Amino acid sequence: MPAPLLALEQICKRFGAIVVAERLDLGLGEREALGIIGPNGAGKTTLFGMMSGLPPAQRCALGIGRSFQIPQPFSGLSVFENLVVAAAFGGGRRERDAYESCMAILERCGLAGKANRPAGTLTLLDRKRLELARALASEPAVLLLDEVAGGLTEHECQALIALIGEIKQSGVSIVWIEHVVHALLASIDRLLVLHNGAFIADGDPQAVIRNPQVAEIYMGIEAADA
């Protein structure tokens, strides 16, 4: 088996008596899209923090890009300038050398027509698009997505799913934490379920979501007696 692009081995994390990670193992393969779900408080965001736990400059240098649950662009800069900052400081390129690739990313993310607009004036969907575009501007091999579908309408969610599908097709490996389960199921190759600091299911997304234990813990559906 080829070595994973990203791996966690025997990761542990506690907040006092609360266990959010208990000897977790996780591997992400090349061109793989991995989804992670779990009930509120399961430790998903903490797990994400451990996966991306280096300082941003070091993380980007290793080819790991990430988005955040609440987009926080440089509001006073234009959409285009936000990407140039990401390409220069995250991707290590000279500013002028990044202009063409930044415009190509904006086109790909549906933001080319808003390149000169202040980032702080964007809608929620476009801020999420910009969050993805900034991560892509650092030219990552691995992209970590933290609940990017939250707060979107169904139409907006479908547009986001299409964009993530294009990113996946380009060869970027993805880890996506999400509460909007149907968005995950439309996009990923493998699904993990986190509960009480442990992965309780791992495998084909449709098979995992039908797992009685997952249905009971995550979906609130009581498992039928055997």
C-alpha positions as CSV (number, residue, x, y, z in Angstrom):
1,M,0.0,0.0,0.0
2,P,1.3,3.5,-0.8
3,A,2.1,5.7,2.1
4,P,-0.7,8.1,3.1
5,L,-0.4,11.8,2.3
6,L,-1.6,12.6,5.8
7,A,-1.5,10.3,8.9
8,L,-2.4,10.5,12.5
9,E,-1.1,7.7,14.8
10,Q,-2.3,7.0,18.3
11,I,-3.4,10.6,18.8
12,C,-4.8,11.5,22.3
13,K,-6.4,14.6,23.6
14,R,-8.3,15.4,26.8
15,F,-9.9,18.4,28.4
16,G,-9.8,17.3,32.1
17,A,-12.1,14.3,32.3
18,I,-13.5,14.8,28.8
19,V,-11.9,12.6,26.2
20,V,-12.0,14.0,22.7
21,A,-9.4,11.7,21.1
22,E,-8.3,8.3,22.5
23,R,-5.5,6.7,20.5
24,L,-6.9,7.7,17.1
25,D,-5.4,6.5,13.9
26,L,-6.3,8.2,10.6
27,G,-4.8,7.9,7.1
28,L,-5.6,9.9,4.0
29,G,-4.7,8.5,0.6
30,E,-3.7,10.3,-2.6
31,R,-6.7,11.8,-4.4
32,E,-9.0,10.5,-1.6
33,A,-12.0,12.5,-0.2
34,L,-12.6,11.6,3.4
35,G,-15.6,12.8,5.4
36,I,-15.9,12.9,9.2
37,I,-19.2,13.2,11.1
38,G,-20.2,13.0,14.7
39,P,-22.6,14.5,17.2
40,N,-22.1,17.9,18.7
41,G,-19.2,17.9,21.2
42,A,-17.7,14.8,19.6
43,G,-14.4,16.5,19.2
44,K,-14.4,17.0,15.4
45,T,-13.1,20.6,15.4
46,T,-10.4,19.6,18.0
47,L,-9.4,16.7,15.7
48,F,-9.1,19.2,12.9
49,G,-6.9,21.4,15.0
50,M,-4.6,18.5,15.7
51,M,-4.5,17.5,12.0
52,S,-3.5,21.0,11.0
53,G,-1.6,21.7,14.2
54,L,1.5,23.4,12.8
55,P,1.9,27.2,12.4
56,P,0.2,28.3,9.2
57,A,3.4,28.9,7.3
58,Q,4.8,25.5,8.1
59,R,1.4,23.8,7.3
60,C,1.3,25.5,3.9
61,A,4.9,24.6,3.2
62,L,4.0,21.0,3.7
63,G,1.1,21.3,1.2
64,I,-1.8,21.4,3.7
65,G,-4.5,24.0,3.2
66,R,-7.6,24.5,5.3
67,S,-10.8,26.4,5.6
68,F,-12.5,27.6,8.8
69,Q,-16.0,27.1,9.9
70,I,-16.6,30.8,10.0
71,P,-14.9,32.5,7.0
72,Q,-12.6,35.3,8.1
73,P,-11.3,37.0,5.0
74,F,-9.3,40.2,5.0
75,S,-12.5,42.3,4.8
76,G,-10.9,45.5,3.7
77,L,-9.0,43.9,0.8
78,S,-10.5,43.0,-2.5
79,V,-11.4,39.4,-3.3
80,F,-8.4,39.2,-5.7
81,E,-6.0,40.7,-3.0
82,N,-7.1,38.1,-0.5
83,L,-5.9,35.4,-3.0
84,V,-2.7,37.1,-3.7
85,V,-1.9,37.3,0.0
86,A,-2.6,33.5,0.3
87,A,-0.5,32.7,-2.7
88,A,2.4,34.9,-1.6
89,F,2.5,34.0,2.1
90,G,1.0,30.5,2.0
91,G,2.3,29.4,-1.4
92,G,5.7,31.1,-1.1
93,R,5.5,32.9,-4.5
94,R,6.3,36.4,-5.6
95,E,3.2,38.6,-5.7
96,R,3.3,39.4,-9.4
97,D,4.0,35.8,-10.3
98,A,0.8,34.7,-8.6
99,Y,-1.6,37.1,-10.4
100,E,-2.5,34.7,-13.3
101,S,-3.0,31.7,-11.1
102,C,-5.1,33.7,-8.6
103,M,-7.4,34.8,-11.4
104,A,-7.7,31.2,-12.6
105,I,-8.7,30.1,-9.2
106,L,-11.3,32.9,-8.9
107,E,-12.8,31.8,-12.2
108,R,-12.9,28.2,-11.0
109,C,-14.6,29.2,-7.8
110,G,-17.2,31.4,-9.5
111,L,-15.7,34.7,-8.1
112,A,-14.0,36.2,-11.2
113,G,-16.7,38.7,-11.6
114,K,-16.3,39.9,-8.0
115,A,-12.5,40.1,-8.0
116,N,-12.4,43.8,-7.2
117,R,-15.2,43.7,-4.7
118,P,-14.2,44.2,-1.0
119,A,-14.3,40.8,0.6
120,G,-16.3,42.1,3.5
121,T,-19.3,42.8,1.2
122,L,-19.7,39.2,0.0
123,T,-22.7,36.9,0.7
124,L,-22.1,33.9,2.9
125,L,-21.9,31.6,-0.1
126,D,-19.3,33.8,-1.7
127,R,-17.3,34.1,1.5
128,K,-17.2,30.3,1.7
129,R,-16.1,30.2,-2.0
130,L,-13.4,32.7,-1.1
131,E,-12.3,30.6,1.9
132,L,-11.9,27.7,-0.5
133,A,-10.2,29.9,-3.1
134,R,-7.7,31.2,-0.6
135,A,-6.8,27.7,0.5
136,L,-6.3,26.6,-3.1
137,A,-4.1,29.6,-3.8
138,S,-1.5,28.0,-1.5
139,E,-1.4,25.1,-3.9
140,P,-2.2,22.3,-1.3
141,A,-1.9,18.6,-1.8
142,V,-4.3,18.1,1.1
143,L,-7.4,20.4,1.8
144,L,-9.1,20.4,5.2
145,L,-12.7,21.6,5.1
146,D,-14.5,22.6,8.3
147,E,-18.3,22.6,7.9
148,V,-18.2,24.6,4.7
149,A,-21.9,23.8,3.9
150,G,-23.3,25.1,7.2
151,G,-25.7,28.0,6.9
152,L,-26.2,27.6,3.1
153,T,-29.6,27.2,1.3
154,E,-30.1,24.0,-0.6
155,H,-29.3,25.7,-3.9
156,E,-26.1,27.2,-2.5
157,C,-25.2,23.9,-1.0
158,Q,-25.5,22.2,-4.4
159,A,-23.2,24.9,-5.9
160,L,-20.7,24.2,-3.2
161,I,-20.8,20.4,-3.7
162,A,-20.1,21.0,-7.4
163,L,-17.1,23.2,-6.6
164,I,-15.7,20.6,-4.1
165,G,-16.2,17.9,-6.7
166,E,-14.1,19.9,-9.2
167,I,-11.4,20.4,-6.6
168,K,-11.3,16.7,-5.9
169,Q,-11.1,15.9,-9.7
170,S,-8.0,18.2,-9.9
171,G,-6.2,15.7,-7.7
172,V,-6.3,17.4,-4.3
173,S,-7.0,15.1,-1.4
174,I,-9.8,16.2,1.0
175,V,-10.7,15.8,4.6
176,W,-14.2,17.3,5.2
177,I,-16.0,17.7,8.6
178,E,-19.6,18.4,8.1
179,H,-23.1,18.3,9.7
180,V,-24.9,18.5,6.3
181,V,-24.7,14.8,5.7
182,H,-26.1,14.7,2.2
183,A,-23.4,17.1,1.0
184,L,-20.8,14.7,2.3
185,L,-22.4,11.7,0.7
186,A,-22.4,13.4,-2.6
187,S,-18.7,14.2,-2.5
188,I,-16.6,11.7,-0.5
189,D,-15.0,8.3,-1.0
190,R,-14.9,7.2,2.7
191,L,-16.8,8.2,5.9
192,L,-15.6,8.2,9.5
193,V,-17.8,8.6,12.5
194,L,-16.3,10.1,15.7
195,H,-18.0,9.5,19.0
196,N,-16.6,9.8,22.6
197,G,-13.1,10.2,21.3
198,A,-13.1,7.1,19.1
199,F,-13.9,6.3,15.5
200,I,-16.9,4.0,15.7
201,A,-17.4,3.4,11.9
202,D,-15.1,3.7,8.9
203,G,-15.8,2.8,5.3
204,D,-18.1,3.2,2.4
205,P,-20.3,6.3,3.1
206,Q,-23.6,4.6,2.3
207,A,-22.8,1.5,4.4
208,V,-21.6,3.6,7.3
209,I,-24.6,5.9,7.3
210,R,-26.9,2.7,7.5
211,N,-24.9,1.3,10.4
212,P,-27.4,0.8,13.3
213,Q,-24.9,2.2,15.8
214,V,-24.3,5.3,13.7
215,A,-28.1,5.8,13.3
216,E,-28.7,5.5,17.0
217,I,-25.8,7.8,18.1
218,Y,-25.6,10.3,15.4
219,M,-29.0,10.4,13.7
220,G,-31.0,9.8,16.9
221,I,-32.7,6.7,15.5
222,E,-33.0,3.8,18.0
223,A,-31.3,0.7,16.6
224,A,-33.7,-2.2,16.0
225,D,-33.4,-5.3,18.2
226,A,-31.5,-8.1,16.5
